[in-house]
Amino acid sequence: MMSRVVLLLSVFALLIVQSLTATDKVICYYASWAAMRPENGQFVAEDINPNLCTHVNYAFLGLNNDGSLQILDEENDINQEGLKRVSALKEVNPNLKVLFSIGGASADTGVFTRIAASAELSQAMAQSAIEFCETYNYDGLDVDWEYPRGGDMKTYIDLLTTLKTAFEPKGYLLTVAVNSIPGEVGGYDIPAMSDILDVINVMTYDFHAMWGPTAENSPLYGGDNESQWNRDNRNADAAIRYWLDGGGDPQKIAIGIAFYGHTYKISPDNHGLDAPAGGPGDPGPYTNNTFSLGYNEVCEFHPDGTVVFLDDMKVPYLYDDTFWIGYDNEESVAEKVKYAKEKNLAGVFIWSIDTDDMKGFCGEENGLLKAINKAL
């Protein structure tokens, strides 16, 4: 009888451990300016399906020189109540966590450097973040500093420590977004970050420039055609292994999935990978970014394009006359979820859910986000 009890307890303990170490996070960055996009590109807070995301990161807020959080779009965030409408999604899914994301690729890195170097300003930032969370019913802060470099690395850890110490009594979350090629910024203190943070979002995309030959935006693995350096650095697997080998807790690490791709102008008779290109493609009507199109724009405006899936990189490209894009589709995002599970990662994060195929031009509405959830 005793042996049966011990066996049952052992099985129960194993189930508990498995449940605590599951790959189960789907962190959805929401580019709030999508609410202002025209026609089919418009994506408002209520378009977010809170049952397909475990976290929603509202992008972006800024920082004032005194350390306080800064509203960047008064009309959208406050007058149109964008911030409150996102937190209201928790009424649909009480388990949803909603965070402010501060910074971003176009943010002034100097203000981060100044605040991180000052204990007083770091404390001010922490208190401001707490006040914002209390005011708007948010659950924490995501720091998207792109990127701390050199002498910033120590004060970066100091800032994160200050924030986490202030957040812990309130139960607020602290996450970050980090470079996918760490050597380019001088190296992070991975063990310290792993101890402090709730999630480390590794931005495993934008691996290749858009001015050379055709190349993938977010390959999972290196390609057979690539140099050894590219295979060792410019793919999602290389980036994640850097963080794991550097001492990162896999249950703190999320792999990034891009809901957009990099575009090129090509000759119709040469449409493979590494094909000569005449520069980046034209901006899309919704995202209006030179170099890239959202998945929604690919589905709507290139429905007859030819898709080629690369078995070595586990991502597709699409060509349509002189148009070429290296991107992610439902098959490739499922491969990345599979990888996250194999590595026992915390889960995946998405930049950004507002460029999913919301109208179903490629098939199912919100096809990428649904494919991620199905794979999980």
N, C-alpha and C positions, 0 to 999 in steps of 0.2 A: 504493500500500500504506500509506504513511504517513498519507494522509488518512482511510483506513478505520480505522486505529488511533486517530487523534484523535477520529473520530466515535464509535467504541465507548467510548472513555474518557469522552467528554462525556456519552453516554447513561448510563454507569455512575455518573458523578458526580451526574447529575440524579436518578437513582433513590435514591442515598444521601441527597441533600438532602431528597427527598420523604419518605423513611422517617424522617428525623430531625425532620421538622416535621409529623408526622401528628397528626390529632385522634384520639387513641386512649386517653385516660384515662377510666376509669369509677370514680370515687371514691365508695365506699359508706360513708356514715356509718351506724353501728349504734348505736341507742339501747339500751344494755345492759339497762335496766330492762324491756325487752320480754320478757325471760326470765321475768318474774314476772307477766305478764298472764294473764288467765284464758282457758281453753278455746281457741277458734280464734285468739285474739289472741296466744297465747304464741309467742315466736320466740327460740330459743336459738342459741348460736354455730354449732352444727352445721347449722342451717337456712340459713346463708349459703352460697351457691354460689360458691366461690372462683374458678371459671372464668368467671364473669360480671362480676367486679369486678377491676380492676387494683390498687386500694388499698382497704383497710378501715380506717376511722377509728373507734376505740373511744371512744364518748361516755358519760360524761365523767369525767375526773379533775379535781381541784381543786388549789388552791395553799395551802400553809401560809404564815404570816407570815414564816417564815425563808427562804422561796424554794423549799422542797422541794415536790415533787409530793405530792398528798394523795389517798388512796383514799377515795372517797365512799360506797361501798357494800361494806363488809367481807364481808358474807355472799355477795353475788353475785360480786363481783370476785375475792375471795381464797378463801373457804371453798368456793364452788361452782366455783372456778377459771375464772371467766369470761374473765379476761385471758389465761390460758394456752390456753384452748380456742380463742380467736380466733387467736392466733399459730400454733396447731397446724394451721390451715388451709393454711399454707405447705407442709405435707407433701403436700397434694393438688396445689397449684399453687406450685411453687418460685419463680415470678416474681411472686407476690403480695407487695405491700408492706403492712405493718400499722403503724398509727400510733396513739399516744395522742392524744386530743383533750381539751384542758383548757379549762375555762370553761363557755360556754353562756349561754343567755339568762337563767337564774336565778342565775348566779354573782355573787359580790361583786366589782364592778369596782374597789373600793378597794384590794384586795390586789394587783391588777395594777398599779395606779397606784404603789403603794408600792415594789413590786419593781422596776418599770421605772425608777424615779427613783434607784435605788441600784445602783451598779456591783457592789458586793459581793453584794447579794441576787440580782442578775441572773446573776452567776457561779454562785451557789449553785443557782439554778434550772437552769442548764445542766448542772451536774454531777449534780444529782438526776435530770434527764431521761436523761442517759447511763446512770446506774446502773439506772434502770427499764428502759431498752431492753435492757441487758445481762442483767438478771434475767429478763425476760419474753420475750426474743427478738423485740423490736419494731424497727421500721426508722426511727423518727423521731417527731416531735412536730407536732401541729396546734394552733395557738394561736387559740382562739375567744374573743377579748376583745370583749365587746359593751357598749360600744364605747369606744375611746380618744377623748377629746374635748379640744379646745382645747390647753391646755398639755401634755397627754399625748402629743401627736403626735411631738414630738422624742424623748422618752424611749421611746416605742413603737419607733421606729427603732433607738435605742440597744439596747434589749432584744433585738430581732430580730438585730441585728449580733452581739451577744454570744453568742446561741444558735447562730447559723450558724457563727461562728468556732470554737466548741467542737465542733460536730457534724462539720465538714468532715473532720478527720483520721479520723473513725470511719465516714464515709460515710453518716451519718444524714440523713434528709430533714427539712426545715422548711417547713411550710405554714401558712396562716392562713385564717380565715373573716372576711369583711368585709361591711359594710353595703351594701345594694343602692341606697340613695339617699345618696350620699356627702355631699351638701351639708348633710344633717341632723346630721352629726357634725363639721363644720368642715373636712373635706377631708383625704385621706391624701396622704402623699408617695409618689406612685405610682412615679416613676422609681427611688427608693431601694428601695422594696419589691420592685420587679421585678428589681433587681440582686441582692438578698439571698436571696429566697425561691425555693423549688422550684415551688410552686403557690399561687395566690391564688384561693380559692373565693368567688365573688361570690354572696351569698345573694339570688338573684333570685326572691323570693316574699314573702308578707305585704305586698303592695303597697297593700292597702286595709283600712281598719278594718271591723270587723264590726258596728258599731252604726248604720250608715246603710242606704241601699238596697242591694239585691243587687249584688255586685261580684265580680270574679275575683280569686283569690288570686295567680296567677302568670301574667299575660298575657305573651306573647312580644312583642307590639307594642301600641301605644296603640289605643284603640277610636275609631271614627268618632263615637261619642256623647260622648266625653270632652272636657274642657277642654284647651286647649293646654298648660297646665302639667302636667296628668296625662300627656298624650302625650309630653311632654319628660322626664318623671321616673319615672313609676310603671309601668314595664314592664321586662322583661328586656333588650330591645334598648337602651333608654336607659341602663340601668346598665352594660352591657358597653361601649357606645360611650364612656361617661364614662371608663372605665379605659383603653381603647385610645387615645382622644384625649389623655388625660393622660400618655401615655408608657409605658403598660404593654406588656410583651412579650406578644403574643397567646399564645405557647407557654407562658406562665406562668399563664394565666387559664382558669378553669373556670366554666362557667355552671351555676347551681343548678337542680335539678329537684325539685319537691316531690311526695312520695308521699302527700299529704293535700290537703284543700281546706277552704275557709271555708264555714260553714253559716249559713243564715238561716231564720227562720220567716216564711212568706208566706201571702197569701190564695190559695187554689187557682185563682181566676179571674184572677190577675195574676202571671204566673210568668216574665216576661222579665228581661233585664238592666236594672238600675236600678229594679226593682220595689220598692214600699214594703215594709219588713220590720218585723216585731214583735220585733226583737232577734235575737241569734244562736241557732243551733239547739242542741238538747240534746247533752250529751256522749255519745260512743260508749261501748259497754260494754268495749272493749279499751283505747283510748287515754285515755278519761276526760278529754278536754279540752273545756271550753266553747269554742265558736267553730269547732271543726274536727272532721272525721272523717278517719281514715286511708282510703286507697284500698281496703284490705281490708274495712273496715266499709261503705263505699259498695256494694261488690260483693255482700256478704253480705246486707245489710239493705234495700237498695233495688234489687233485681234488675229490677223492673218500672218503674223511673223512666224518664222521657223525657229523652233526651240531645240537646242542641242544640250543634252545633259552630259557633263564631264565626269566620268566615273572616278578619275583620280582626285579631283578637287571637290567632288560632291556638290557642285553648283551648276546652274545652267547659264547659257547665254542665248540671246534671241537676235536674229537679224531680219531686216525687212527693207529690201532695196539698199539705200545708202545708210540706213539706221542700224546701229549695233549697241547692245547693252549687256553687260555682265551683272547679274542680279540674283535674287533669291525667289524661288517659287515654292509651292506647297511641298514638293518632294524634297527640296534642299533644307527647308526649315525643319522638316521631320528628321532629316539626317542630323541636324545640329542638336535637336532634342535628344535623339538617341545617343549622341556623343556625350551630352551633359549627364545623362543617366549612367553611362559607362564610367565616367570620371567621378561620379557621386557628387556633382556640383549642386549648388543651391537651386539652380534653375537657369532660366533665360531672361534676358531683357530685350526690349524692342525699341528701336528708334526708326520711325515712330508710328504709333497705331493709326494715326490720321491718314496715312497713305496706304492702308490696306485697301482691298478691293471692296469697298463698302456697297457698291451698286451691283456687284456680281457679274461684271463683264467677263471675267475669266471662268465663271462657274458659280460657286457658292458665295454668297455675301460674306464679307470678312473671312475670306478663304484662308489667308495665312494664319490668322489668329486661331481659327478653328483647327487648322492642321497641327498647330503647336499643342493645343489642348488635347487633341486626339492622340498625339504621340506620347504625351505625358501620361 
